[in-house]
Amino acid sequence: MRTLLWAEYKKLHRSSIVWITIFATVMIAVIVFAEGQAIHNGPDMQYGLKTVYEGSKYIENAGWYMDEAQPLATIFILPSVIALLGSYMICREEEDDTMKSLSLIPVSDAKLTVAKMVMTFIFSILIYLLLFVITFLTESVLHFSELSVELILSCMKEYLLDGIGVFLAISPVVAFVARKKKGYWIALVFTEFYSVAGLFAGMSSTLLVLYPINAVFNLSGYHITTVEKRAASIIVLLLCGGLSVFLLECLKHSRKSE
């Protein structure tokens, strides 16, 4: 498995999709920073360890930038590009017509697909940690003395769990593409609609807990909620992961029958 993971890493190292994803992550940080120039005209707002004061620019409040980048990235950009990358890794041999060469190598197609899923999981975590590093460094330049260790560690934990949760939420999409061996751009478009739908799902108190993209925020702790609701969201995300495993098992059995 280690060899397969290394091989997938080398393939990604040469792929432009990785750089596209990094560029998208940087652009998220830039857009949120620009939004932070607006002035908060309402009363002081406190949410967990973070406070936004009346009459101040949003970006002037310690922790706001790290906090705000998470939902915007998860709703609009990162799930779709992570699904794109995972689907691309699975589809590239078929579309580049290298499957005949791979069939000569004594490695099962199932193990190869698992390696690609593991790389997608690792990539999901790393891209969220990259966004955290960007926002943290910006916060440090703006108001380092106001950042507490508790706030920094809390935000880092949220970003880390966001990466895990988003992978679980989009894993059925990637696994479905693995069965079809085509359509990684379709995976991008479908996941984008799937993610943005979280905005509308969040209007329902039930879907705020059970819709996978919204469940990510309960898992990470971005949403301050009850233990019961967080547990329900975790179960939903684990079910998404279980569905992807089921789809991959079906793929393995179908390949054996062939």
C-alpha positions as CSV (number, residue, x, y, z in Angstrom):
1,M,0.0,0.0,0.0
2,R,2.9,2.4,0.8
3,T,4.2,1.9,-2.7
4,L,0.8,2.6,-4.2
5,L,0.4,5.8,-2.1
6,W,3.9,7.0,-3.2
7,A,3.0,6.3,-6.8
8,E,-0.2,8.3,-6.5
9,Y,1.7,11.1,-4.8
10,K,4.2,11.3,-7.7
11,K,1.3,11.4,-10.2
12,L,-0.3,14.3,-8.3
13,H,3.0,16.1,-8.0
14,R,3.0,16.5,-11.8
15,S,-0.8,17.3,-12.0
16,S,-2.0,20.8,-12.6
17,I,-5.2,20.0,-10.6
18,V,-3.2,20.3,-7.4
19,W,-2.1,23.8,-8.3
20,I,-5.6,24.7,-9.3
21,T,-6.8,23.6,-5.9
22,I,-4.1,25.5,-4.1
23,F,-4.9,28.6,-6.1
24,A,-8.6,28.2,-5.2
25,T,-7.7,27.9,-1.5
26,V,-5.6,31.1,-1.7
27,M,-8.4,32.9,-3.5
28,I,-10.9,31.9,-0.7
29,A,-8.5,33.5,1.8
30,V,-8.3,36.7,-0.4
31,I,-12.1,37.0,-0.8
32,V,-12.8,36.5,2.9
33,F,-10.1,39.1,3.7
34,A,-11.8,41.5,1.3
35,E,-15.2,40.8,2.9
36,G,-13.6,41.6,6.3
37,Q,-13.2,45.3,5.3
38,A,-16.9,45.8,5.9
39,I,-18.0,47.5,9.1
40,H,-20.2,45.7,11.7
41,N,-23.0,48.1,12.5
42,G,-24.9,46.0,14.9
43,P,-24.3,45.3,18.6
44,D,-21.3,43.4,19.8
45,M,-21.5,39.7,18.9
46,Q,-19.8,36.9,20.8
47,Y,-19.6,33.3,19.5
48,G,-17.5,30.9,21.5
49,L,-14.0,32.4,21.9
50,K,-14.6,35.1,19.2
51,T,-16.2,38.6,19.5
52,V,-17.1,41.1,16.8
53,Y,-17.4,44.6,18.2
54,E,-19.8,47.3,17.0
55,G,-18.4,49.9,14.7
56,S,-15.3,47.9,13.9
57,K,-14.2,46.2,10.6
58,Y,-14.8,42.5,10.8
59,I,-11.1,41.8,10.0
60,E,-10.1,43.9,13.0
61,N,-11.5,41.4,15.4
62,A,-9.2,38.6,16.5
63,G,-10.3,35.2,15.3
64,W,-12.9,36.4,12.9
65,Y,-10.8,35.7,9.8
66,M,-9.9,32.2,10.9
67,D,-13.5,31.6,11.8
68,E,-15.2,33.0,8.7
69,A,-13.0,31.3,6.1
70,Q,-14.2,27.8,7.2
71,P,-17.9,28.0,6.2
72,L,-17.3,29.9,3.0
73,A,-14.6,27.4,1.9
74,T,-16.8,24.4,2.8
75,I,-20.0,25.7,1.2
76,F,-18.6,27.1,-2.0
77,I,-15.2,25.7,-3.0
78,L,-13.3,23.0,-1.2
79,P,-15.6,19.9,-1.3
80,S,-16.0,20.3,-5.1
81,V,-12.3,20.6,-5.8
82,I,-11.5,17.7,-3.4
83,A,-14.1,15.6,-5.2
84,L,-12.6,16.7,-8.5
85,L,-9.1,15.6,-7.5
86,G,-10.2,12.2,-6.1
87,S,-12.3,11.5,-9.2
88,Y,-9.5,12.7,-11.5
89,M,-7.1,10.2,-9.8
90,I,-9.5,7.4,-10.4
91,C,-10.5,8.3,-13.9
92,R,-7.1,9.4,-15.3
93,E,-5.9,5.9,-16.3
94,E,-9.1,5.2,-18.2
95,E,-9.1,8.6,-20.0
96,D,-5.3,8.6,-20.6
97,D,-5.6,5.0,-22.0
98,T,-3.0,3.6,-19.6
99,M,-5.3,0.8,-18.2
100,K,-3.7,-1.8,-20.5
101,S,-0.3,-1.0,-19.1
102,L,-1.5,-1.2,-15.5
103,S,-3.1,-4.6,-16.2
104,L,0.4,-5.9,-16.6
105,I,1.3,-4.9,-13.1
106,P,0.5,-7.5,-10.4
107,V,-1.7,-5.1,-8.4
108,S,-5.4,-5.4,-8.0
109,D,-7.6,-2.7,-9.2
110,A,-9.4,-2.6,-5.8
111,K,-6.1,-1.9,-4.0
112,L,-5.3,0.8,-6.5
113,T,-8.7,2.5,-5.9
114,V,-8.3,2.3,-2.2
115,A,-4.9,4.0,-2.5
116,K,-6.5,6.8,-4.5
117,M,-9.2,7.2,-1.8
118,V,-6.6,7.4,0.9
119,M,-4.7,10.0,-1.0
120,T,-8.0,12.0,-1.4
121,F,-8.5,11.8,2.4
122,I,-4.9,13.0,3.0
123,F,-5.3,15.8,0.5
124,S,-8.6,16.9,2.1
125,I,-6.9,17.3,5.4
126,L,-3.9,19.1,4.0
127,I,-5.9,21.6,1.9
128,Y,-7.9,22.6,5.0
129,L,-4.7,22.9,7.1
130,L,-3.2,25.1,4.3
131,L,-6.2,27.4,4.6
132,F,-5.7,27.4,8.4
133,V,-2.1,28.4,8.0
134,I,-2.9,31.2,5.6
135,T,-5.6,32.6,7.9
136,F,-3.5,32.1,11.0
137,L,-0.5,34.0,9.6
138,T,-2.8,36.8,8.5
139,E,-4.3,37.0,11.9
140,S,-0.8,37.0,13.5
141,V,0.2,40.0,11.4
142,L,-2.9,41.9,12.2
143,H,-3.3,41.3,15.9
144,F,-0.8,38.7,17.3
145,S,-1.1,40.0,20.9
146,E,-4.9,39.4,20.9
147,L,-4.7,35.7,19.8
148,S,-4.8,33.2,22.7
149,V,-3.4,29.7,22.5
150,E,-6.9,28.4,23.2
151,L,-8.3,30.2,20.3
152,I,-5.6,29.1,17.9
153,L,-5.8,25.5,18.9
154,S,-9.6,25.6,18.8
155,C,-9.5,26.9,15.2
156,M,-6.8,24.4,14.1
157,K,-8.9,21.6,15.5
158,E,-11.9,22.8,13.6
159,Y,-10.0,23.0,10.3
160,L,-8.6,19.5,10.8
161,L,-12.0,18.0,11.5
162,D,-13.4,20.0,8.6
163,G,-11.0,18.2,6.3
164,I,-12.0,14.8,7.7
165,G,-15.7,15.6,7.6
166,V,-15.7,16.9,4.1
167,F,-13.9,13.8,2.8
168,L,-16.6,11.6,4.5
169,A,-19.4,13.8,3.0
170,I,-18.1,13.6,-0.6
171,S,-16.6,10.1,-0.5
172,P,-19.8,8.5,-2.0
173,V,-19.4,10.8,-5.0
174,V,-15.8,9.8,-5.5
175,A,-16.7,6.1,-5.0
176,F,-19.5,6.3,-7.5
177,V,-17.1,7.8,-10.1
178,A,-14.8,4.9,-9.3
179,R,-17.5,2.5,-10.4
180,K,-18.1,4.4,-13.7
181,K,-14.4,5.2,-14.3
182,K,-15.4,8.4,-16.0
183,G,-17.0,11.8,-15.4
184,Y,-14.7,13.5,-12.9
185,W,-15.9,16.9,-14.2
186,I,-19.4,15.7,-13.5
187,A,-18.3,15.0,-9.9
188,L,-17.1,18.6,-9.6
189,V,-20.4,20.0,-10.8
190,F,-22.5,17.6,-8.7
191,T,-20.5,18.3,-5.6
192,E,-20.8,22.0,-6.1
193,F,-24.6,21.8,-6.1
194,Y,-24.4,19.4,-3.2
195,S,-22.3,21.8,-1.1
196,V,-24.3,25.0,-1.9
197,A,-27.5,23.1,-1.1
198,G,-26.2,23.2,2.5
199,L,-27.1,26.9,2.6
200,F,-30.8,26.0,2.1
201,A,-30.6,22.9,4.2
202,G,-29.3,25.0,7.1
203,M,-32.7,26.8,7.2
204,S,-34.2,23.6,8.7
205,S,-33.2,22.7,12.2
206,T,-33.3,19.0,11.3
207,L,-31.2,19.3,8.1
208,L,-28.8,21.5,9.9
209,V,-27.9,18.3,11.8
210,L,-28.5,15.6,9.2
211,Y,-27.4,17.1,5.9
212,P,-23.8,15.9,5.4
213,I,-22.3,19.3,4.5
214,N,-23.9,20.9,7.5
215,A,-23.0,17.9,9.7
216,V,-19.3,18.8,9.0
217,F,-19.7,22.0,11.0
218,N,-21.2,20.1,13.9
219,L,-18.4,17.5,13.8
220,S,-15.7,20.2,13.8
221,G,-17.3,22.3,16.5
222,Y,-17.8,25.3,14.3
223,H,-21.4,25.1,15.2
224,I,-21.9,25.2,19.0
225,T,-24.6,22.6,19.6
226,T,-25.6,19.8,21.9
227,V,-23.8,16.5,22.3
228,E,-26.8,14.6,20.9
229,K,-26.9,16.7,17.7
230,R,-23.1,16.4,17.3
231,A,-23.4,12.6,17.7
232,A,-26.2,12.5,15.1
233,S,-24.0,14.5,12.6
234,I,-21.1,12.2,13.2
235,I,-23.3,9.2,12.5
236,V,-24.5,10.8,9.2
237,L,-20.9,11.3,8.1
238,L,-19.9,7.8,9.1
239,L,-22.9,6.5,7.0
240,C,-21.6,8.5,4.1
241,G,-18.2,6.8,4.6
242,G,-20.0,3.4,4.9
243,L,-21.8,4.1,1.6
244,S,-18.5,4.8,-0.2
245,V,-17.1,1.5,1.2
246,F,-20.2,-0.4,0.0
247,L,-19.8,1.1,-3.5
248,L,-16.1,0.2,-3.6
249,E,-16.9,-3.4,-2.4
250,C,-19.5,-3.6,-5.3
251,L,-16.7,-2.4,-7.6
252,K,-14.3,-5.1,-6.3
253,H,-16.9,-7.9,-6.8
254,S,-17.9,-6.6,-10.3
255,R,-14.2,-6.6,-11.4
256,K,-13.8,-10.2,-10.1
257,S,-16.8,-11.4,-12.1
258,E,-15.3,-9.8,-15.2
